[in-house]
Amino acid sequence: MRGNLFRRVQVPLWLGTVVMVLALVLARNTKGRTLNVGSEKHSSSPKPSAEISAADALERSSESLRIQPTPSRCAQHPQKASTPISSRVESIFSWLADRQSKDGSWGDFKATVSSYEYTKQSATALALLTFLGTGEGDRSARLLNHKPLRQIIRQGLNWLEDNPASDPLSVALVATAFLQNYEMREGDGKRKEVAQGALDRLLSMQMEDGSWGHDSYVTSLAAEALLSAHSSELLKPGEHRDRASAFLREGLRKGDTMAGSGFVLLTGDRDDICLLSASNQIASSPPAWTMEDYSAWYVNSLTLFHARGKDSEVWKSWDEHFRAMTESMEPAMFTWLGEEGTTAGVVKNSLIALSLEVSYRYRVGSLAK
C-alpha cells in the first residue's frame, strides 16, 4: 500500500520539476522582448529608470558645443528648437560678442532705425536679449569667441544697472532683458530685486491711454516685458494689461499692424477680427531687403507666430521666407555699410536675430492665461 502511494506521487513530482525548468528557460528568453497584441506593441519589461537616466546623460555628453536653445517652462523664455539655430544667428552671436565694449555695453550714440530712435541702452538690451535666446542666463558656461557667455551677459546687465534708461522704448527693452534673465534664475534675490525695479520703472511710464509713448510698437515691446513678469510671478493680470490691450486693440482697428504682437500677447484673443485682418495684411507682404524695416520684421514675426500658431501655413511661409532672405545675405552686408559696432549696427543685427529666434524662443501663449 505504501509503495503504491510512493509510485503515484513520484510521477507528478518529476513532471513538476520539468515544468519549472521549462518555465525558467522561457522567461529568460522572452525577458525584455516586445509582445505584439493586435496592431499595438507592448513592452514585456519596462525600461528601468536608471537605464533611462544613463542614456540621457550619454546623449547630453555627446551634444555639439554649438550654442543651442534649451527648454524652459516659461511662456516668454527660450524653448528648445527642433532644428539647430541658423548659421545667420550664430554669426550674429559672434558679431555681437566681438563688438561689446569693455564696460559691457553695445553701441555708441543715438541712432534712428526703421523710424525709431534707439539709444545705447536699447542697443545693449537688444544684444542681451539676443544672447538670452540661447535659453541660458548669466550662469551659462558656454564659450563664445573664447569668452564665457555668462561674462558677456553679466557685463551687459551690470552696465544697464549703472546706466538707467529714460525713454519708453529703451525702458521696455531693458525691463524685458532683466525679467527674462530672472526667469532663468528664479529664487535669486538680487536678480529678483533688479527685475522688479525694472518692471516698476516700466509700469510708472504707462500713459493715460494705456500706451507707452503713445506708440503701438513701443507698447508691444512693453507687452513682452509684462508677459515675462507674469511668467515669473512678478505681475498679475490687471489694470496695466487691460489698458494696454485696449490701446493696442484700437490701433488694430485703425489698421496699425505694429499693435498685433502686443495685443495677442496680452489677451490671447487669436480670433479677434482686427487681429486676423492685421495678420493677413502682414502675411501678404513678406519681408524684403528692398524695404528694410527691422522693427516691423520683429513684431510682425511675433504677431504671426502667436496669432496663427507655429504649425500654421501662414507662419511657416513667413518664417521660411525670412530665413531664406537672411541666409542669402552677402558677407559684406554684415557690416551694415560701415556701421561697425555702432548703435544702428547692433540694433539691426539684434532685431534680425530676434526675428529668427521667435520659432523656438516662445510658446504660443499670453498673459491672459
MIPA-549454 format. One line per 8 residues: number of its first residue (from 1); their letters; for each residue x negated, z negated, y of C-alpha. Coordinates in nm, 4 decimals. Example, Ala and Ser with C-alpha at 12.3 -4.5 7.8 and 13.67 -1.06 7.14 Angstrom:
BEGIN
1 = as = -1.2300,-0.7800,-0.4500 | -1.3670,-0.7140,-0.1060 $
***
This chain:
BEGIN
1 = mrgnlfrr = 0.0000,0.0000,0.0000 | -0.2753,-0.0979,0.2406 | -0.4873,0.2104,0.1542 | -0.1974,0.4455,0.2083 | -0.1346,0.2944,0.5504 | -0.5011,0.3430,0.6444 | -0.4935,0.7120,0.5459 | -0.1803,0.7735,0.7526 $
9 = vqvplwlg = -0.3307,0.6113,1.0629 | -0.6725,0.7800,1.0266 | -0.5374,1.1319,1.0842 | -0.3748,1.0547,1.4231 | -0.6887,0.8766,1.5478 | -0.9035,1.1771,1.4646 | -0.6655,1.4142,1.6394 | -0.6536,1.1868,1.9427 $
17 = tvvmvlal = -1.0324,1.1939,1.9738 | -1.0383,1.5754,1.9640 | -0.7642,1.5961,2.2269 | -0.9534,1.3605,2.4581 | -1.2764,1.5644,2.4290 | -1.0936,1.8913,2.4976 | -0.9205,1.7366,2.7974 | -1.2505,1.6222,2.9464 $
25 = vlarntkg = -1.4091,1.9674,2.8999 | -1.1097,2.1390,3.0569 | -1.1070,1.9032,3.3541 | -1.4787,1.9620,3.4136 | -1.4442,2.3422,3.4048 | -1.1431,2.3520,3.6406 | -1.2676,2.0973,3.8957 | -1.2587,2.2406,4.2482 $
33 = rtlnvgse = -1.1060,2.5751,4.1395 | -0.8155,2.7359,4.3229 | -0.4854,2.7494,4.1386 | -0.2568,3.0421,4.2078 | 0.1078,2.9423,4.2360 | 0.3274,3.2379,4.3215 | 0.1756,3.4046,4.6277 | 0.0163,3.0853,4.7626 $
41 = khssspkp = -0.3205,2.9277,4.6817 | -0.3670,2.5555,4.6443 | -0.6942,2.3716,4.6060 | -0.7014,2.1592,4.2898 | -0.9552,1.9281,4.4540 | -0.9621,1.8671,4.8297 | -1.2971,1.9002,5.0008 | -1.4428,1.5568,5.0786 $
49 = saeisaad = -1.4651,1.4729,5.4472 | -1.8383,1.4079,5.4080 | -1.8907,1.7668,5.2955 | -1.6937,1.8976,5.5949 | -1.8986,1.6909,5.8363 | -2.2219,1.8156,5.6834 | -2.1047,2.1767,5.7116 | -2.0035,2.1286,6.0723 $
57 = alersses = -2.3387,1.9706,6.1511 | -2.5223,2.2603,5.9892 | -2.3162,2.5130,6.1817 | -2.3806,2.3387,6.5105 | -2.7527,2.3143,6.4443 | -2.7731,2.6905,6.3895 | -2.5847,2.7922,6.7041 | -2.7593,3.0021,6.9672 $
65 = lriqptps = -2.9117,2.8211,7.2626 | -2.7446,3.0662,7.4998 | -2.5087,2.8934,7.7415 | -2.1600,2.8971,7.5948 | -1.8420,2.7178,7.6979 | -1.7436,2.4106,7.4986 | -1.3935,2.2859,7.4173 | -1.2038,2.0442,7.6365 $
73 = rcaqhpqk = -0.8750,1.8608,7.6184 | -0.8003,1.9188,7.9872 | -0.5797,2.1904,8.1281 | -0.8303,2.2600,8.4027 | -1.1666,2.2460,8.2485 | -1.3514,2.4910,8.0334 | -1.2348,2.5890,7.6875 | -1.4352,2.7381,7.4012 $
81 = astpissr = -1.4496,3.1153,7.4260 | -1.3513,3.3308,7.1304 | -1.6418,3.5583,7.2256 | -1.9768,3.4788,7.3909 | -1.9994,3.4670,7.7673 | -2.0505,3.8146,7.9083 | -2.4002,3.9272,7.9944 | -2.2941,3.9557,8.3588 $
89 = vesifswl = -2.2001,3.5864,8.3740 | -2.5275,3.4883,8.2097 | -2.7117,3.6997,8.4665 | -2.5253,3.5238,8.7464 | -2.6181,3.1852,8.5991 | -2.9828,3.2872,8.6114 | -2.9467,3.4394,8.9595 | -2.7909,3.1217,9.0988 $
97 = adrqskdg = -3.0407,2.8891,8.9296 | -3.3283,3.0768,9.0925 | -3.1703,3.0518,9.4369 | -3.0867,2.6830,9.4523 | -3.2641,2.5212,9.7474 | -3.4967,2.2275,9.6914 | -3.2373,1.9951,9.8456 | -2.9835,2.1034,9.5815 $
105 = swgdfkat = -2.7694,2.3311,9.7968 | -2.6991,2.7038,9.7956 | -2.6620,2.9443,10.0873 | -2.7704,2.9285,10.4459 | -2.5288,2.9879,10.7340 | -2.1562,3.0549,10.7586 | -2.0551,3.3944,10.6243 | -1.7362,3.5952,10.6036 $
113 = vssyeytk = -1.6466,3.7270,10.2588 | -1.3149,3.9021,10.1946 | -1.1867,3.7925,10.5383 | -1.2532,3.4227,10.4683 | -1.5260,3.2119,10.6236 | -1.7460,3.0289,10.3765 | -1.9910,2.7547,10.4634 | -2.2998,2.6188,10.2917 $
121 = qsatalal = -2.0751,2.3507,10.1388 | -1.8272,2.6026,9.9960 | -2.1107,2.8192,9.8622 | -2.2652,2.5159,9.6904 | -1.9304,2.4108,9.5434 | -1.8642,2.7626,9.4100 | -2.2077,2.7766,9.2468 | -2.1447,2.4394,9.0819 $
129 = ltflgtge = -1.8008,2.5475,8.9592 | -1.9643,2.8500,8.8003 | -2.2024,2.6253,8.6045 | -1.9248,2.3809,8.5173 | -1.7631,2.6758,8.3414 | -2.0030,2.6116,8.0524 | -1.7883,2.3113,7.9666 | -2.0666,2.0639,8.0427 $
137 = gdrsarll = -2.1058,1.8393,8.3420 | -2.4143,1.6748,8.4869 | -2.5206,1.5397,8.1472 | -2.5954,1.8808,7.9988 | -2.9189,1.9081,7.8016 | -2.9303,2.2868,7.8281 | -3.2148,2.4684,7.9952 | -3.1632,2.7473,8.2454 $
145 = nhkplrqi = -3.4714,2.9305,8.3672 | -3.6790,2.6422,8.2279 | -3.4790,2.3939,8.4357 | -3.2311,2.1414,8.2902 | -2.8759,2.2400,8.3774 | -2.7902,1.8739,8.4372 | -3.0570,1.8632,8.7080 | -2.9166,2.1737,8.8743 $
153 = irqglnwl = -2.5656,2.0266,8.8763 | -2.6687,1.6758,8.9829 | -2.8761,1.8024,9.2738 | -2.5859,2.0145,9.3933 | -2.3359,1.7299,9.3655 | -2.5697,1.4884,9.5409 | -2.6150,1.7324,9.8286 | -2.2378,1.7664,9.8661 $
161 = ednpasdp = -2.2047,1.3877,9.8760 | -2.4599,1.3667,10.1564 | -2.3194,1.6657,10.3467 | -1.9379,1.6391,10.3528 | -1.7292,1.9498,10.4088 | -1.4955,1.9662,10.7066 | -1.2863,2.2861,10.6847 | -0.9898,2.3100,10.4418 $
169 = lsvalvat = -1.1387,2.5861,10.2243 | -1.4663,2.4013,10.1731 | -1.2933,2.0666,10.1195 | -1.0727,2.2211,9.8495 | -1.3685,2.3736,9.6637 | -1.5810,2.0598,9.6926 | -1.2949,1.8420,9.5656 | -1.2478,2.0740,9.2658 $
177 = aflqnyem = -1.6201,2.0562,9.1833 | -1.6258,1.6749,9.1898 | -1.2992,1.6490,8.9959 | -1.3986,1.8959,8.7256 | -1.7313,1.7216,8.6764 | -1.5490,1.3897,8.6460 | -1.3165,1.5400,8.3821 | -1.6238,1.5736,8.1623 $
185 = regdgkrk = -1.7399,1.2196,8.2436 | -1.4227,1.0128,8.2374 | -1.4998,0.6439,8.2317 | -1.7958,0.6858,8.4667 | -1.7097,0.4540,8.7539 | -1.9440,0.6178,9.0035 | -1.8194,0.9703,8.9373 | -1.4597,0.8489,8.9455 $
193 = evaqgald = -1.5132,0.6932,9.2854 | -1.6668,1.0120,9.4218 | -1.3944,1.2319,9.2711 | -1.1206,1.0066,9.4064 | -1.2777,1.0137,9.7515 | -1.2931,1.3938,9.7488 | -0.9299,1.4101,9.6378 | -0.8177,1.1678,9.9092 $
201 = rllsmqme = -1.0041,1.3754,10.1668 | -0.8246,1.6885,10.0464 | -0.4807,1.5258,10.0468 | -0.5335,1.3998,10.4020 | -0.5749,1.7588,10.5216 | -0.2431,1.8895,10.3888 | -0.0355,2.0351,10.6727 | 0.3260,1.9547,10.7522 $
209 = dgswghds = 0.4368,2.2835,10.5981 | 0.2731,2.1806,10.2691 | -0.0253,2.4132,10.3024 | -0.3932,2.3747,10.3595 | -0.4978,2.5708,10.6647 | -0.1584,2.7488,10.6768 | -0.3045,2.9893,10.4219 | -0.1957,3.0868,10.0689 $
217 = yvtslaae = -0.5474,3.1461,9.9371 | -0.6797,2.8114,10.0588 | -0.3677,2.6354,9.9325 | -0.4112,2.7986,9.5911 | -0.7685,2.6677,9.5813 | -0.6352,2.3213,9.6686 | -0.3856,2.3550,9.3828 | -0.6765,2.3842,9.1387 $
225 = allsahss = -0.8095,2.0518,9.2645 | -0.4645,1.8923,9.2243 | -0.4393,2.0211,8.8674 | -0.7830,1.8832,8.7829 | -0.6937,1.5474,8.9403 | -0.3744,1.5395,8.7355 | -0.5680,1.6150,8.4154 | -0.7984,1.3215,8.4928 $
233 = ellkpgeh = -0.5009,1.0966,8.5714 | -0.6179,1.0501,8.9296 | -0.2994,1.2064,9.0670 | 0.0626,1.2098,8.9586 | 0.3029,1.4946,9.0392 | 0.4870,1.4152,9.3593 | 0.5221,1.4952,9.7251 | 0.1900,1.6743,9.7675 $
241 = rdrasafl = 0.2683,1.9115,9.4818 | 0.6283,1.9687,9.5917 | 0.5355,2.0522,9.9487 | 0.2510,2.2814,9.8469 | 0.4603,2.4661,9.5876 | 0.7383,2.5166,9.8443 | 0.4888,2.6725,10.0866 | 0.3482,2.8981,9.8159 $
249 = reglrkgd = 0.6956,2.9973,9.6949 | 0.7791,3.1109,10.0446 | 0.4564,3.3106,10.0535 | 0.5513,3.4826,9.7289 | 0.8949,3.5616,9.8687 | 0.7233,3.7366,10.1595 | 0.5026,3.9366,9.9228 | 0.1808,3.7349,9.9540 $
257 = tmagsgfv = 0.0198,3.7726,9.6104 | -0.2548,3.5230,9.7001 | 0.0081,3.2490,9.6600 | 0.0679,3.3258,9.2923 | -0.2044,3.1223,9.1219 | -0.1365,2.8057,9.3177 | 0.2387,2.8311,9.2636 | 0.2204,2.8741,8.8866 $
265 = lltgdrdd = -0.0430,2.6002,8.8524 | 0.1699,2.3544,9.0467 | 0.5098,2.4365,8.8991 | 0.4574,2.6104,8.5647 | 0.7574,2.8303,8.6541 | 0.6448,3.1541,8.4906 | 0.9966,3.3008,8.5125 | 1.0226,3.2807,8.8904 $
273 = icllsasn = 1.1375,3.6226,9.0127 | 0.8968,3.6255,9.3075 | 0.6043,3.5306,9.0837 | 0.6910,3.8092,8.8399 | 0.7089,4.0551,9.1291 | 0.3690,3.9408,9.2554 | 0.2101,3.9673,8.9094 | 0.3486,4.3214,8.8747 $
281 = qiassppa = 0.2023,4.4119,9.2110 | -0.1359,4.2664,9.1140 | -0.1390,4.4449,8.7784 | -0.0590,4.7781,8.9435 | -0.3795,4.7615,9.1498 | -0.6704,4.6739,8.9180 | -0.9987,4.5686,9.0837 | -1.2366,4.8388,9.2011 $
289 = wtmedysa = -1.5701,4.8371,9.3813 | -1.4236,5.0619,9.6493 | -1.2238,4.7604,9.7684 | -1.4478,4.4548,9.7436 | -1.2067,4.1640,9.7665 | -1.3812,3.8829,9.5784 | -1.1389,3.6087,9.6823 | -0.8354,3.8103,9.5730 $
297 = wyvnsltl = -1.0015,3.9080,9.2434 | -1.0395,3.5427,9.1547 | -0.6916,3.4111,9.2425 | -0.5254,3.7276,9.1078 | -0.7042,3.6751,8.7760 | -0.5691,3.3209,8.7679 | -0.2189,3.4427,8.8516 | -0.2028,3.6974,8.5703 $
305 = fhargkds = -0.3566,3.4608,8.3159 | -0.1170,3.1752,8.3889 | 0.1933,3.3771,8.4760 | 0.1784,3.6293,8.1926 | -0.0259,3.4407,7.9328 | -0.3598,3.5069,7.7675 | -0.2027,3.7151,7.4883 | -0.0033,3.9434,7.7176 $
313 = evwkswde = -0.0952,4.3081,7.7514 | -0.0885,4.2697,8.1302 | -0.3598,4.0042,8.1245 | -0.5675,4.1749,7.8583 | -0.5643,4.5027,8.0518 | -0.6680,4.3321,8.3761 | -0.9410,4.1267,8.2102 | -1.0840,4.4226,8.0188 $
321 = hframtes = -1.0832,4.6356,8.3326 | -1.2585,4.3667,8.5351 | -1.5212,4.3106,8.2673 | -1.5888,4.6822,8.2383 | -1.6219,4.7101,8.6147 | -1.8709,4.4250,8.6444 | -2.0725,4.5277,8.3400 | -2.1169,4.8731,8.4950 $
329 = mepamftw = -2.2953,4.7297,8.7987 | -2.6393,4.8678,8.8545 | -2.9153,4.6018,8.8552 | -2.9946,4.6916,9.2172 | -2.6412,4.5923,9.3200 | -2.7099,4.2428,9.2008 | -2.8994,4.1589,9.5166 | -2.5844,4.2393,9.7142 $
337 = lgeegtta = -2.7514,4.4730,9.9595 | -3.0252,4.2301,10.0533 | -2.8132,3.9134,10.0533 | -3.0761,3.7262,9.8521 | -2.9786,3.3602,9.8423 | -2.7527,3.3863,10.1468 | -2.4122,3.2223,10.1618 | -2.2448,3.5621,10.1225 $
345 = gvvknsli = -2.4502,3.6488,9.8161 | -2.3825,3.3140,9.6476 | -2.0095,3.3353,9.7206 | -1.9756,3.6902,9.5864 | -2.1686,3.6214,9.2675 | -1.9862,3.2936,9.2058 | -1.6392,3.4414,9.2557 | -1.7199,3.7226,9.0132 $
353 = alslevsy = -1.8426,3.4738,8.7530 | -1.5381,3.2501,8.8009 | -1.3089,3.5513,8.7568 | -1.4845,3.6372,8.4323 | -1.4616,3.2756,8.3130 | -1.0824,3.2496,8.3531 | -1.0041,3.3560,7.9959 | -1.1816,3.0532,7.8439 $
361 = ryrvgsla = -1.2022,2.8165,8.1372 | -0.8309,2.7357,8.1398 | -0.5397,2.6639,7.9174 | -0.2094,2.8147,8.0220 | -0.0593,2.5073,8.1811 | 0.0406,2.3416,8.5058 | 0.0506,2.0163,8.6950 | 0.4233,2.0047,8.6285 $
369 = k = 0.3754,1.9357,8.2540 $
***
